[in-house]
Amino acid sequence: MGVLTAAYSTAIIVSPRILAKPCKLTRADGGVSPEVATVIRAVGVRDAASGLLLALAPSGAALRGAVLVRVASDLGDAAVFGIALPDPATKAKVAGFALAWGTLCAYSGRHRR
């Protein structure tokens, strides 16, 4: 899960539209404003770092800490997107995805050897 998180996060750093489009944060022309792109890239950097930490942490306390950071980030994303996105369906979809990803990361951390 850490490697997948880091890969997706790198993709949104390179192309913020990957996240902006399902969040309905694109302009009418389908582009992404510089302000939205900046915030998405910041989230991408945070998530790439936590994904790499999750992937590389040794078992034990380091892995538990990495899992907690990753899950806390996803819970925070779910809360923010669940409140701030433009319509109820988008809020539910994006917040649900963040919750599901956090759950998978938590599960993978518990079962990694």
C-alpha positions in Angstrom: 0.0 0.0 0.0 2.9 2.3 0.7 4.3 1.9 -2.8 0.8 2.4 -4.4 0.3 5.5 -2.3 3.7 6.9 -3.3 3.0 6.2 -7.0 -0.4 7.8 -7.0 0.9 10.7 -5.1 3.7 11.2 -7.6 1.1 11.1 -10.4 -1.0 13.9 -8.8 2.2 16.0 -8.3 2.9 15.7 -12.0 -0.7 16.1 -13.1 -3.0 17.7 -10.5 -6.0 17.1 -12.8 -5.9 13.4 -11.8 -7.3 14.4 -8.4 -9.0 17.7 -9.3 -11.4 16.1 -11.8 -13.1 13.6 -9.6 -13.2 16.3 -6.9 -14.9 18.6 -9.3 -12.2 21.2 -8.8 -11.5 21.8 -12.5 -12.4 25.0 -14.4 -15.1 24.9 -17.0 -12.5 24.2 -19.7 -11.3 21.1 -17.8 -8.1 22.8 -16.7 -6.8 23.2 -13.1 -6.3 26.7 -11.6 -2.8 27.4 -10.3 -4.2 27.7 -6.7 -5.9 24.3 -6.9 -2.8 22.7 -8.5 -0.6 24.1 -5.7 -2.8 22.5 -2.9 -3.1 19.2 -4.8 0.7 19.1 -5.2 1.2 19.8 -1.5 -1.1 16.9 -0.7 0.8 14.8 -3.2 4.1 15.5 -1.5 2.7 14.7 1.9 1.2 11.5 0.6 4.3 10.4 -1.3 6.4 10.9 1.8 4.0 8.9 4.0 3.7 6.2 1.4 7.4 5.8 1.2 7.6 5.7 4.9 4.9 3.0 5.0 6.7 1.0 2.4 10.2 1.2 4.0 9.5 1.1 7.7 10.7 -2.0 9.5 8.2 -4.0 11.5 7.5 -2.9 15.0 7.1 0.7 16.3 8.4 2.3 13.1 5.8 0.5 11.0 3.0 1.3 13.5 4.0 5.0 13.4 4.1 5.0 9.6 0.6 3.4 9.5 -0.7 6.0 12.0 0.6 8.8 9.9 -0.9 7.4 6.7 -4.3 6.6 8.3 -4.4 10.1 10.0 -3.7 11.7 6.6 -6.5 9.8 5.0 -9.0 10.5 7.8 -8.1 14.2 7.5 -8.6 14.1 3.8 -12.0 12.4 4.2 -13.1 15.0 6.7 -11.9 18.0 4.6 -13.2 16.6 1.3 -16.4 15.4 3.0 -17.1 19.0 4.1 -15.7 21.2 1.4 -16.3 19.7 -2.0 -19.0 21.2 -4.2 -21.9 18.7 -4.0 -23.1 15.8 -1.8 -22.4 13.1 -4.3 -18.8 14.3 -4.9 -18.3 14.7 -1.1 -19.5 11.1 -0.5 -17.4 9.6 -3.3 -14.1 11.3 -2.5 -14.5 11.0 1.3 -15.4 7.4 0.9 -12.4 6.7 -1.3 -10.1 8.4 1.3 -11.7 6.3 4.1 -11.3 3.1 2.1 -7.7 3.9 1.3 -6.9 4.6 5.0 -8.6 1.3 6.0 -6.6 -0.6 3.5 -3.4 1.0 4.7 -4.3 0.2 8.3 -5.0 -3.4 7.4 -1.8 -3.8 5.3 0.3 -2.5 8.2 -1.2 -5.0 10.6 -0.5 -7.9 8.3 2.9 -7.1 6.9 5.8 -9.4 7.9 
